[in-house]
Amino acid sequence: MVAIIDYGLGNLASVQKALSILKIESKITNDHNEIKNASFILLPGVGSFAHGMSNLREKRLDTVLTEEIIGNKKNFIGICLGMQLIAETGTEPQETKGLGWIKGTVKKIESDHLRIPHMGWNNISVKNELYLKGCDGKDFYFIHSYHFVPQDSSVIAATVNYGTDLVAAVQQDNIFATQFHPEKSQQAGLEMLKQYFEQC
């Protein structure tokens, strides 16, 4: 069972619908025992880094998630804000301590000529095919004004070019996360999710 973490941010129903299409059992929850009993943990989300961390801490979800993912090595997938929150630090709207599972900082996208946020369909360049085999060059749906800058570039699983190369996905041990929304990326997104759960 996949625990879809409910911390008050993001369209959780669309993520659950994508999993149901793939016949993957899931539950939207913030119950600590249900999270501990799940086989997979999925952290979606849209909104600011500071708001996201505040909501996680309010329900002590930061503690149980770190215990399960870092301590017990449970499989984790993060989406959009859910990818950013695993960084050490975010800067939206002010500097805020993150979950710290992957070293790095979430910074505002800087561009003199491109619209911010980066919103809409864009193709990715795959660096690590473990969960992204066949996804190189495919279009996925993005909406973000901030981007994750990892300290160690070896964790970058995919990039997207928006004036410059931005991190589109990261992968480290049992942690996998995407800046794009696979649940909004039609067939390519469903195929990526299917591949991830089959691989795990």
C-alpha positions in Angstrom: 0.0 0.0 0.0 1.2 3.5 -0.9 0.7 6.2 1.8 0.0 9.5 0.1 0.9 12.1 2.7 -1.8 14.6 3.5 -0.3 17.7 4.9 -2.8 20.2 3.5 -1.0 21.1 0.2 -1.5 19.7 -3.2 -4.2 17.9 -5.3 -3.9 14.5 -3.6 -6.9 13.1 -5.4 -5.2 13.4 -8.8 -2.2 11.5 -7.5 -4.5 8.8 -6.1 -6.4 8.6 -9.4 -3.2 8.0 -11.3 -2.3 5.2 -8.9 -5.8 3.7 -9.2 -5.5 3.6 -13.0 -2.3 1.5 -12.5 -4.2 -0.7 -10.0 -1.9 0.4 -7.2 -3.5 0.5 -3.7 -3.1 3.8 -1.9 -4.5 5.8 1.0 -4.4 9.5 1.6 -3.3 9.9 5.2 -1.5 11.8 7.9 -1.9 9.0 10.4 1.5 8.0 11.8 0.5 4.3 12.2 -0.8 4.1 8.6 2.4 5.6 7.3 4.5 3.1 9.3 2.4 0.2 7.9 2.7 1.4 4.3 5.1 -0.2 1.8 5.7 3.1 -0.1 5.5 6.7 1.0 4.5 9.4 -1.6 4.9 13.1 -0.7 3.1 15.3 -3.3 2.5 19.0 -2.9 2.3 22.5 -4.4 3.0 25.8 -2.6 5.8 27.4 -0.7 8.7 25.6 1.0 8.1 27.4 4.3 4.4 26.5 4.3 5.1 22.9 3.4 7.6 22.5 6.2 5.3 24.3 8.7 2.5 21.9 7.9 4.7 18.8 8.2 6.0 19.9 11.5 2.6 20.8 12.9 1.5 17.2 12.5 5.0 15.8 13.4 5.1 14.2 9.9 8.7 15.4 9.5 9.7 13.1 12.3 7.8 10.0 11.3 8.8 10.4 7.6 12.4 10.7 8.5 12.2 7.6 10.7 10.6 5.6 8.0 12.6 6.8 5.0 16.0 7.5 6.5 15.9 5.1 9.4 13.9 2.2 8.0 14.8 2.7 4.3 11.2 2.6 3.1 10.7 3.4 -0.6 9.9 7.1 -1.1 8.7 9.1 -4.1 8.3 12.9 -3.9 6.5 15.1 -6.4 7.0 18.9 -7.0 7.1 20.5 -3.6 7.5 17.0 -2.2 10.8 16.8 -4.0 11.9 20.3 -2.8 11.2 19.5 0.8 13.8 16.7 1.0 16.5 19.4 0.6 18.5 20.8 3.5 17.2 24.3 2.9 14.6 26.2 1.0 14.3 29.9 0.3 10.6 30.4 -0.5 9.7 32.9 0.8 12.4 33.0 3.4 15.3 30.6 4.3 13.7 27.5 6.0 15.2 24.3 7.1 14.0 21.3 5.1 13.9 17.6 5.8 17.6 17.4 4.9 17.5 13.9 3.3 19.6 15.1 0.3 22.1 17.8 0.7 21.3 20.9 -1.3 19.2 24.1 -1.4 16.0 25.1 -3.2 16.5 28.4 -4.9 14.4 30.7 -7.1 14.7 30.3 -10.8 16.6 33.2 -12.3 15.8 34.4 -15.8 15.9 37.7 -17.6 13.8 36.7 -20.6 11.7 33.6 -19.6 8.4 33.7 -17.6 8.6 32.6 -14.0 7.1 30.2 -13.0 8.3 27.5 -15.4 4.8 26.2 -16.3 3.6 23.7 -18.9 5.0 20.9 -20.9 8.8 20.4 -21.3 11.0 17.5 -22.3 13.5 16.0 -19.8 17.0 14.7 -20.3 17.6 11.5 -18.3 20.9 11.0 -16.4 19.9 7.9 -14.4 17.6 5.4 -16.0 16.7 3.4 -12.9 13.2 4.7 -12.8 13.2 6.7 -16.0 14.0 4.2 -18.7 12.5 5.3 -22.0 11.7 8.8 -20.6 14.6 10.6 -22.2 13.2 13.4 -24.4 9.6 12.9 -23.3 7.4 15.8 -22.3 6.3 16.1 -18.6 4.2 18.8 -16.9 6.0 21.3 -14.8 4.8 24.2 -12.6 7.5 25.7 -10.3 9.3 29.0 -9.5 12.0 27.4 -7.4 14.4 24.6 -8.2 16.5 22.1 -6.2 20.3 22.6 -6.4 21.8 19.4 -4.9 25.3 19.6 -3.4 26.3 16.4 -5.2 25.4 16.3 -8.9 25.5 12.4 -8.9 22.0 12.4 -7.3 20.5 14.1 -10.4 18.3 11.6 -12.3 17.0 14.0 -14.9 17.2 17.7 -16.0 14.9 20.0 -17.8 16.1 23.0 -19.9 14.5 26.3 -19.1 17.1 28.9 -20.1 19.5 26.7 -18.3 19.5 23.1 -17.1 17.3 22.6 -13.9 16.9 19.5 -11.9 13.8 17.5 -13.0 14.4 14.4 -10.8 16.7 13.1 -8.1 17.5 9.6 -7.0 19.5 8.5 -4.0 19.3 5.1 -2.4 15.5 4.5 -1.5 14.6 8.1 -2.4 13.3 9.2 -5.8 11.6 12.5 -6.5 10.5 14.5 -9.5 10.0 18.3 -10.0 7.4 17.5 -12.7 3.9 16.1 -12.0 3.7 12.6 -13.3 0.0 12.4 -12.4 -0.6 15.4 -14.8 1.7 14.1 -17.5 -0.7 11.8 -19.2 0.7 8.6 -20.7 4.3 9.4 -20.1 3.6 10.1 -16.4 1.6 6.9 -15.9 4.4 4.9 -17.6 7.0 6.5 -15.3 5.0 5.7 -12.2 4.3 2.1 -13.4 8.1 1.6 -14.0 8.9 3.0 -10.6 6.6 0.7 -8.7 7.6 -2.3 -10.8 11.3 -1.6 -10.1 10.7 -1.3 -6.4 
